[in-house]
Amino acid sequence: MGVPSSNGNSIRAEILSEALPYIQKYNGKVVVVKYGGNAMIDKELKEAVMRDIVLLSLIGVKVILAHGGGPEINEMLRKTGKQSKFVNGLRVTDAETMDIVQMVLAGKTNKDLVSLITKHGGKAMGICGVDAGMVTVERFGGEVDYGQVGEIVGVNPNPVLDLLDKGYIPVLTCIASDGNGVNYNINADTFAARIAAALGAENLILMTDVRGLLRDKDDDATLIPAVQLSEVPNLVKQGIISGGMIPKIECCVEAVRRGVKKAVIIDGRIPHSILIEMLSDEGVGTMFR
């Protein structure tokens, strides 16, 4: 059996040493991870993300996983002969589509994630915004009729706090009720941001399929590592923040304004991107604070 090289051991020790102050910083703190994109589709990435979530929990981080599930919803709609329709990035959700959204997200997707966390040695509990009245919504207003798409009007963090206090990793599905027995679909980024704000989270991490905010959307080398909130309007005017990044960045801005210490957009396609972001000097993605 070969003897590990001293250089290899030194690198490992350096990595662990670098992580220590970050472990101390985040111990006992709330971190909300919004999980979606390619990291949710690719099986190996999915396993890696769940292992990372368990690791964070074991070192004392109060980690909350909020998830989407758009591709799985699209596939189920296709199987039932319904076509997905989006306007301004929001899924138009009639009553039949809402039944499918609820079945897929609160049923299959949520419980699959809970099972994976359990498989890797974590304790997880899956709930959605309907449970214990955690999130209340009203029908999304405006010129477009989105159907059963909800706009958040209130968050009760107690159900999540109760789970955290008992050592569970809450796995949250972005469905909520208007209080009159009508359930609504909610944008997962918005849902995660409002949960993070209600809990006074240390960090909100949005996993995406891009490196972060780029000055040139076709060149990863133009990544902007940090943005002050005051810079956002000018970046929009310049067209640097555009398209699908606008709602994600709006969620980051809203979360920070509501008291979250920082919000980060990271590339979920990079293995262990959550750990690199939280437990190293390197970091990944774009940070808003």
MIDOTOR-909903 format. One record per atom (N, C-alpha, C): x, y, z. Coordinates in steps of 0.001 Angstrom, whole numbers, padded with zeros to 6 digits, always signed. Last residue first. Example, Ala and Ser with C-alpha at 12.3 -4.5 7.8 and 13.67 -1.06 7.14 Angstrom:
REM MIDOTOR-909903
+012850-002250+007080 +013670-001060+007140 +012900+000030+007870 +013190-005690+007800 +012300-004500+007800 +013200-003300+007800 
REM end
This chain:
REM MIDOTOR-909903
-024491+042312-000677 -024546+042644+000737 -024592+044148+000915 -024158+039548-002748 -024852+040827-002549 -024907+041105-001060 -021815+037799-004740 -022359+038077-003410 -022994+039461-003383 -021600+035308-007163 -021706+036743-006911 -022421+036980-005593 -019301+032465-007333 -020510+033212-007622 -020421+034692-007300 -017393+031362-004498 -017806+031238-005904 -019016+032137-006093 -014468+031229-002359 -015832+031616-002671 -016131+031385-004143 -011841+031219-001099 -012062+031392-002523 -013448+031928-002843 -011658+030596+001495 -011334+031977+001143 -011717+032279-000302 -014455+028473+002503 -013119+028728+001959 -012928+030209+001697 -017061+027769+003103 -015987+027314+003994 -014595+027532+003422 -019009+028693+001268 -019165+028952+002696 -017906+028721+003515 -018178+028025-001355 -018696+029360-001044 -018633+029656+000451 -017490+025360-001098 -016475+026321-001545 -016897+027732-001166 -019965+024298-000371 -018852+024259+000581 -017764+025251+000198 -021427+024779-002727 -021899+025330-001448 -020746+025381-000442 -020063+023324-004677 -020039+024787-004750 -020509+025428-003448 -019656+020624-005121 -019368+021172-003787 -019305+022697-003778 -019225+020995-008616 -019309+020096-007455 -018868+020809-006170 -021097+023294-010379 -019754+023070-009833 -019867+022163-008609 -023711+023752-010886 -023066+022708-011701 -021649+022407-011217 -024608+025891-009449 -024846+024570-008882 -024236+023446-009683 -023056+028791-008941 -023260+027824-010013 -023393+026429-009412 -024775+031257-006901 -023653+030377-007235 -024063+029387-008323 -025433+034241-005373 -025848+033422-006515 -024640+032592-006928 -026083+035153-002043 -025095+034752-003036 -025767+033931-004131 -026461+037616+000451 -027110+036687-000469 -026140+036412-001611 -026072+038349+003960 -025622+038399+002571 -026402+037365+001756 -027853+038733+006151 -026507+039317+006149 -025922+039419+004738 -031195+039834+005884 -030256+038735+005654 -028859+039333+005483 -032871+042115+006049 -032056+041730+007199 -031150+040535+007037 -034198+043098+003897 -035033+042618+004995 -034199+042035+006141 -032170+043579+002130 -032881+044733+002680 -033750+044343+003870 -031579+040935+001477 -030606+041724+002225 -031279+042940+002852 -033950+040219+000057 -033536+039477+001254 -032583+040302+002109 -033932+042028-002097 -035032+042053-001131 -034635+041363+000167 -031605+041183-003427 -031704+042548-002910 -032774+042629-001824 -032354+038572-004135 -031181+038806-003293 -031251+040181-002636 -034569+039100-005784 -034742+038306-004559 -033575+038524-003600 -033315+040493-007845 -034338+041181-007050 -034580+040445-005737 -031826+038406-008873 -031123+039475-008174 -032099+040311-007356 -033893+036902-010002 -033012+036302-008995 -032315+037385-008173 -035085+038677-011882 -035840+038239-010699 -034966+037610-009617 -032692+039080-013627 -033378+040174-012933 -034175+039671-011727 -031827+036874-014986 -031095+037248-013771 -031833+038316-012969 -033330+036591-017282 -033668+035739-016147 -032921+036059-014872 -032705+039915-018349 -033345+038619-018580 -033673+037885-017290 -029897+041459-016634 -030971+041409-017621 -031597+040021-017657 -027307+043348-015733 -028372+042563-015110 -029559+042604-016068 -026215+044789-017805 -025434+043691-017226 -026356+042761-016441 -027498+047001-018720 -027851+045732-019339 -027053+044560-018830 -027182+049385-017477 -026123+048993-018413 -026453+047702-019157 -029376+049304-015777 -029351+050287-016872 -028320+049917-017930 -028457+047358-013980 -029642+047090-014799 -029655+048025-016006 -026352+048716-012826 -026052+047483-013559 -027231+047073-014438 -027781+050734-011524 -026890+051091-012628 -026530+049883-013468 -029165+049238-009525 -029894+049986-010562 -029030+050335-011769 -026896+048070-007979 -027811+047266-008788 -028550+048079-009851 -025367+049512-006230 -024868+049371-007591 -025879+048720-008530 -026487+049339-003736 -026587+050631-004414 -026128+050562-005869 -025735+046803-002885 -027111+047027-003327 -027250+048319-004108 -022621+045742-004270 -023345+046497-003252 -024754+046784-003769 -021359+042638-005191 -022155+043787-005620 -022778+044431-004389 -018666+040525-006206 -019425+041174-005135 -020124+042415-005670 -017620+039353-008556 -017671+038583-007308 -018535+039196-006210 -018611+038973-011737 -018539+040045-010744 -018683+039387-009374 -016931+037324-014380 -017744+037217-013172 -017515+038413-012249 -015645+037059-016754 -016097+038409-016389 -017017+038397-015169 -015165+034472-017370 -014050+035208-016767 -014461+036615-016333 -017347+033540-018746 -017301+033278-017306 -016193+034067-016602 -019007+035073-021175 -017617+034921-020734 -017568+034780-019215 -021493+035796-021964 -020885+034676-022686 -019457+034394-022234 -022240+038059-020600 -022949+036808-020286 -022353+035585-020974 -020072+040092-019114 -020357+039576-020449 -020961+038196-020272 -020284+040331-016412 -020301+041559-017213 -020580+041238-018675 -022413+038093-014612 -021294+038288-015534 -021421+039636-016243 -023270+036659-011612 -023508+037822-012459 -022260+038089-013293 -022731+033157-011974 -023134+034282-011139 -023467+035427-012064 -022478+030996-013632 -021437+031233-012644 -021835+032283-011614 -025653+029219-013890 -024640+030153-014395 -023660+030452-013271 -027742+027837-012859 -026981+027179-013913 -025994+028130-014581 -027858+028168-009228 -028343+028398-010588 -027511+027588-011573 -028801+028564-005893 -028071+027734-006842 -028698+027881-008224 -028519+031042-003598 -029354+030629-004722 -028494+029840-005700 -028331+031376-000205 -027579+030882-001357 -028564+030406-002421 -028133+033631+002349 -029075+033037+001396 -028263+032649+000173 -026997+033813+005692 -026676+033695+004277 -027855+033088+003528 -028057+034202+008166 -026701+034687+007925 -026423+034758+006426 -031521+035163+008474 -030457+034236+008080 -029114+034941+007895 -033934+035854+009770 -032711+036630+009991 -031478+035839+009626 -036227+034569+009098 -035367+033890+010074 -034113+034693+010409 -037303+036173+007156 -038087+035956+008378 -037243+035327+009477 -035326+035913+005157 -035528+037196+005833 -036261+037019+007153 -035671+033242+004381 -034382+033686+004918 -034535+034982+005698 -038285+033401+003368 -038000+032536+004520 -036701+032982+005188 -037826+035097+001203 -038697+035549+002281 -038522+034700+003536 -036086+033526-000369 -035655+034833+000114 -036509+035305+001286 -037647+031280-001003 -036423+031119-000207 -035986+032445+000404 -039672+032554-002555 -040013+031796-001349 -038801+031681-000431 -038170+033518-004707 -038887+034449-003833 -039208+033793-002497 -037330+031076-005799 -036347+032058-005342 -036981+033038-004360 -039784+029845-006486 -038926+029243-005453 -037872+030214-004932 -042946+031305-006753 -041591+031287-007288 -040622+030853-006188 -045622+029206-005820 -044821+030393-005541 -043459+030227-006202 -049021+028200-006179 -047630+027984-006560 -046864+029288-006336 -051506+027824-003646 -050887+028555-004741 -049441+028126-004939 -054727+026683-002509 -053274+026609-002530 -052710+027248-003793 -057369+027629-000528 -056875+027612-001906 -055351+027662-001876 -058287+027969+002031 -058272+026615+001491 -057825+026529+000047 -057916+030513+002817 -059295+030115+002505 -059353+028742+001853 -055273+031028+003027 -056033+030991+004269 -057483+030603+004070 -053883+030722+000752 -054383+032076+001018 -055194+032144+002303 -050899+028700+001076 -052349+028890+001014 -052707+030344+001260 -048118+027457-000933 -048715+028073+000255 -050188+028335+000000 -045082+025968-001925 -046543+026005-002084 -047116+026587-000806 -042245+025148-002176 -042777+026499-002392 -044253+026492-002814 -041008+023143+000468 -041635+023206-000856 -042383+024522-001004 -038081+022542+002331 -039282+023341+002122 -039722+023358+000665 -036793+020769+004828 -036791+020759+003360 -038127+021358+002931 -034862+021293+007700 -036152+021508+007034 -035959+021541+005518 -033127+019035+009446 -032907+019899+008290 -034263+020098+007627 -033469+018902+013050 -033838+018511+011688 -033346+019523+010661 -033087+019571+015706 -031976+018978+014967 -032303+018519+013565 -034989+020966+016995 -034979+019516+017230 -033923+018810+016388 -034629+023496+016004 -034349+023270+017426 -034261+021786+017762 -035598+023127+013392 -034174+023386+013621 -033784+023091+015070 -038344+022832+013934 -037590+021732+013328 -036089+021903+013559 -038914+025376+014999 -039160+024172+015800 -038363+022988+015258 -038339+027003+012792 -037526+027116+014011 -037691+025886+014902 -040436+026246+011103 -039047+025975+010713 -038128+026028+011933 -042687+027147+012566 -042549+025731+012206 -041115+025356+011828 -042065+030025+012846 -042034+029092+013981 -041954+027620+013591 -042240+031989+010895 -041050+031128+010905 -041061+030033+011967 -044648+032931+008844 -044552+032533+010244 -043384+031555+010362 -045134+035531+006616 -044326+034350+006919 -044305+034135+008424 -047266+037034+004127 -046885+036795+005511 -046091+035511+005676 -047628+037308+001447 -048045+038447+002280 -047672+038250+003748 -046455+036392-001723 -046340+036202-000274 -046736+037476+000468 -048560+035530-004290 -047644+036567-003830 -047622+036522-002311 -049061+032587-006313 -049234+033386-005114 -048161+034425-004902 -051034+031434-008885 -049667+031842-008534 -049779+032849-007405 -053325+030306-010290 -052990+030055-008889 -051495+030221-008623 -053260+032765-012812 -053973+031661-012175 -053567+031525-010722 -052141+034992-013865 -051271+033823-013756 -052001+032612-013185 -053110+037412-015852 -053741+036450-014954 -052899+035173-014945 -051514+040542-015998 -051524+039148-016441 -052220+038285-015403 -051638+042928-014587 -052364+042821-015858 -052487+041390-016341 -051974+042205-011022 -051374+042788-012218 -052192+042528-013459 -051322+039682-008440 -052096+040687-009155 -051397+041172-010412 -051590+036471-007207 -050691+037429-007837 -051491+038386-008701 -053520+035988-004299 -053372+035751-005734 -052531+036865-006356 -051531+035828-001340 -052727+036251-002039 -052459+036048-003529 -050383+033694+001343 -050261+034387+000070 -051598+034982-000341 -048349+032623+004063 -049667+032990+003529 -049468+033855+002289 -046535+030029+005499 -046523+031125+004530 -047951+031375+004059 -047356+028349+007625 -046012+028924+007610 -045920+030130+006665 -049587+026974+008574 -049720+028353+008128 -048394+029076+008029 -048929+024361+008997 -048975+025245+010175 -049073+026718+009780 -048200+024100+005607 -048123+023448+006909 -048013+024475+008035 -047931+025610+003295 -049279+025387+003834 -049215+024897+005273 -045282+025520+002535 -045787+026738+003144 -047162+026613+003741 -044255+022169+003519 -044471+023235+002556 -045096+024431+003265 -041642+019874+004572 -042908+020589+004766 -043057+021612+003643 -039670+017174+005600 -040199+017923+004476 -041534+018564+004803 -036840+016834+007524 -038302+016829+007573 -038803+017716+006443 -033900+014901+008254 -034630+015897+007471 -036124+015731+007659 -030769+014240+009330 -032162+014182+009789 -032927+015280+009066 -028185+012398+007509 -028824+013583+008070 -030227+013299+008567 -026967+010297+006161 -026750+010440+007596 -027343+011678+008233 -027625+009900+003563 -026268+010373+003841 -026064+010764+005307 -030299+009180+003685 -029328+008205+003183 -027901+008602+003561 -031424+011622+004380 -031415+010524+005349 -030376+009481+004971 -031152+012924+001935 -030482+013463+003121 -030366+012387+004190 -032808+011289+000361 -031381+011388+000064 -030601+011926+001256 -035329+011732+001533 -034748+010383+001525 -033243+010421+001278 -035695+014435+000978 -035636+013992+002373 -034973+012613+002456 -035842+014253-001815 -034738+014984-001188 -034578+014589+000277 -038214+012798-002132 -036962+012264-002679 -035758+012940-002020 -040042+014557-001019 -039729+013319-000289 -038491+012626-000838 -040052+016621-002946 -039711+016885-001550 -039279+015611-000836 -040879+015252-005323 -039597+015951-005226 -039158+016136-003778 -043505+013963-004634 -042317+013265-005118 -041006+014004-004831 -045096+016138-003040 -045070+014680-002960 -043724+014114-003351 -044667+018767-003545 -044860+018381-002145 -044813+016868-001963 -044225+018554-006443 -043316+019231-005515 -043438+018718-004088 -046306+016893-007562 -044892+016696-007888 -043981+017288-006815 -048698+017874-006428 -048375+016440-006384 -046879+016215-006589 -048592+020588-007063 -048608+020159-005659 -048206+018697-005526 -048625+020463-009868 -047521+021126-009168 -047438+020635-007725 -051130+019234-010264 -049911+018532-010668 -048694+019116-009968 -052846+021201-009285 -052896+019851-008714 -051613+019084-009029 -052185+023290-011023 -051857+023399-009606 -051885+022035-008920 -053286+022390-013405 -051827+022481-013296 -051404+022557-011840 -055971+022688-012721 -055449+021356-013032 -053923+021334-012923 -056156+025484-012332 -056462+024560-011233 -055880+023171-011478 -053236+027046-013878 -054677+026856-013696 -054898+025774-012643 -050632+029005-013905 -051045+027821-013140 -052563+027780-012980 -047811+029965-015587 -049254+030171-015538 -049876+028882-015004 -044808+030552-014016 -045633+029515-014625 -047110+029878-014480 -042854+033414-014810 -043747+032731-013879 -044613+031721-014634 -041390+034830-016703 -040673+033901-015834 -041535+033149-014842 -043290+036203-018185 -042383+036955-017303 -041698+036047-016281 -045056+033259-018375 -045127+034676-018711 -044259+035418-017690 -045296+029970-019639 -044638+030926-018751 -044814+032340-019287 -046762+026821-019707 -046824+028188-020218 -046226+029135-019187 -046747+023456-020782 -046261+024459-019832 -046310+025836-020488 -049614+021594-021695 -048441+022346-022122 -048053+023369-021058 -050664+018258-020998 -050789+019700-020788 -049480+020396-021172 -050526+015499-021069 -051012+016195-022255 -051204+017688-022084 -049346+014211-019040 -050809+014338-018951 -051382+015147-020104 -046688+014405-019722 -047297+013074-019681 -048816+013134-019637 -046316+017164-019402 -046209+016561-020731 -046889+015199-020773 -046530+017352-016634 -047525+018019-017478 -047522+017429-018888 -044216+015940-015952 -045521+015399-015579 -046639+016043-016399 -042264+017673-017020 -042359+016286-017499 -043719+015685-017165 -042681+020010-015534 -042845+020027-016991 -043043+018627-017546 -041989+019056-012987 -043364+019509-013256 -043630+019482-014754 -039295+018573-013403 -040164+017443-013066 -041639+017803-013290 -038348+021217-013951 -038248+020159-014963 -039164+018961-014674 -039033+022621-011397 -039627+022927-012693 -039537+021814-013723 -038524+022646-008720 -038762+021356-009362 -039388+021518-010727 -037073+024022-005774 -038015+024106-006874 -038249+022714-007436 -036610+024190-002194 -036382+023644-003531 -037479+024029-004517 -034596+024938+000544 -035834+025272-000157 -035641+024883-001622 -033167+023839+003406 -033157+023595+001961 -034533+023915+001394 -031263+025222+005942 -032621+025008+005442 -032535+024859+003934 -029017+024671+008625 -029242+024795+007181 -030676+024423+006823 -027306+025742+010908 -028747+025499+010847 -029204+025711+009413 -024214+024159+011423 -024960+025152+010655 -026442+024767+010654 -022739+022149+012678 -023450+023121+013493 -024169+024222+012755 -021687+020156+011251 -020713+021079+011855 -021410+022257+012539 -023954+018860+010302 -023154+018170+011315 -022114+019088+011962 -024850+020641+008321 -025662+020410+009510 -024832+019811+010641 -022812+020347+006446 -023039+021648+007076 -023843+021496+008360 -023237+017636+005748 -021980+018063+006368 -022168+019395+007100 -025765+017794+004526 -025601+017013+005758 -024328+017444+006490 -025074+019338+002292 -026091+019834+003230 -025960+019114+004573 -023307+017584+001036 -022820+018874+001531 -023785+019475+002550 -025040+015534+000322 -023929+015256+001255 -023409+016549+001861 -026639+016943-001487 -027240+016435-000252 -026168+016081+000777 -024762+017475-003515 -025406+018587-002805 -025990+018101-001481 -024142+014864-004365 -023101+015712-003786 -023702+016860-002978 -026581+013996-005435 -025997+013281-004294 -024971+014168-003580 -026722+015848-007543 -027771+015800-006518 -027256+015120-005254 -024565+015159-009113 -024578+016469-008467 -025590+016496-007322 -025471+012631-009963 -024248+012740-009161 -024181+014077-008430 -027850+013308-011413 -027900+012431-010239 -026667+012574-009351 -029037+016377-012479 -027914+015458-012562 -027808+014633-011279 -031080+018012-011435 -031375+017022-012470 -030302+015946-012529 -030134+019814-009671 -031294+019040-009238 -031617+017909-010214 -028186+021140-010952 -027781+020361-009770 -028915+019488-009267 -029582+022632-012807 -028962+021387-013238 -028534+020506-012076 -032183+024064-010682 -031311+024029-011845 -030730+022653-012113 -031996+024235-007073 -032696+024049-008332 -031697+023947-009463 -032412+025375-003846 -031849+024305-004660 -032674+024130-005923 -031395+027750-001653 -032428+027477-002660 -031810+026553-003704 -030589+027584+001657 -030109+027209+000328 -031309+026977-000576 -029970+029568+004399 -031024+029057+003521 -030431+028802+002141 -028654+029283+007581 -028316+029455+006167 -029430+028812+005339 -028204+030466+010835 -029160+029970+009841 -028659+030292+008435 -025625+029366+013129 -026275+030376+012296 -027189+029712+011261 -024144+027493+014490 -025349+027997+015136 -026116+029029+014325 -021287+028430+012777 -021826+027537+013803 -023019+028184+014505 -020098+030211+011057 -021445+029750+010728 -022058+028833+011784 -017595+030721+012245 -018488+031824+011890 -019927+031353+011724 -016439+028191+012431 -016745+028945+013652 -017754+030054+013375 -016166+027682+009725 -016976+026768+010543 -017387+027478+011828 -014391+029711+009132 -015728+029758+008544 -016684+028824+009286 -012064+028966+010459 -012759+030210+010844 -014160+030320+010283 -011603+026327+009103 -011914+026485+010523 -012609+027803+010867 -010767+026217+006451 -012197+026109+006724 -012562+026470+008156 -008012+026278+006584 -008699+027418+005980 -010183+027419+006329 -007561+023732+007610 -007198+024896+008405 -007914+026143+007899 -008362+022163+005456 -009088+022065+006720 -008814+023282+007601 -006426+022960+003572 -007856+023124+003287 -008667+023116+004582 -004078+022163+004860 -004289+023584+004559 -005762+023865+004307 -004377+019390+004900 -004327+020123+006165 -004610+021610+005949 -004245+018879+002141 -005459+018545+002892 -005514+019339+004196 -001627+019736+001631 -002752+020394+000952 -004050+020142+001712 -000184+017924+003185 -000099+019349+003464 -001267+020113+002851 -000723+015512+001928 -001190+015721+003298 -001206+017204+003655 +000613+016013-000497 -000828+015765-000481 -001421+015998+000895 +003248+016237+000438 +002628+017375-000231 +001105+017239-000230 +003774+013736+001386 +003697+014810+002367 +003031+016035+001764 +001758+011141-000066 +002837+012119-000143 +002637+013203+000905 +000915+008049+001493 +000486+009345+000975 +001640+010331+000986 +002331+005060+000408 +002336+006040+001481 +001911+007390+000906 +000587+002192-000898 +001413+003377-001031 +001286+004298+000158 +000856-001195+000000 +000000+000000+000000 +000888+001240+000000 
REM end
